[in-house]
């Protein structure tokens, strides 16, 4: 990937558009700024400016990311927190984002996914294999083992 060389002011404008389009985490914006061919000092200054101007807010990002992944992709908390860790979001903000997910909706979604997968596996004769496939599917979606075990009982 080639590096674009832009001035600090141009990079600031581009970064503002990048952040205004959709919530971003610090690491995504940092990567984008380095992609413009900026040096560490300039990147740090622009990050500070974007935070001060409220274009960049990692708490807002984490909450929006967690809610979106849960509603749209029906991911469980384990998978969401793993993805946030990959984006270098702090443990504190990850915990805060998880609290936004309604517990009743969370369990209802888990149950719905369980029902859908169980229908798909209706032709599976071996009960052990069926349970195993259900469990693997729900774990892959990022749901917690105790909740899954409760459902499979």
PyMOL commands that set and color helices and strands:
alter all, ss='L'
color gray80, all
select helices_A, chain A and resi 8-21+26-35+40-52+58-73+77-86+91-99+103-120+127-140+145-152
alter helices_A, ss='H'
color red, helices_A
deselect
rebuild
show_as cartoon
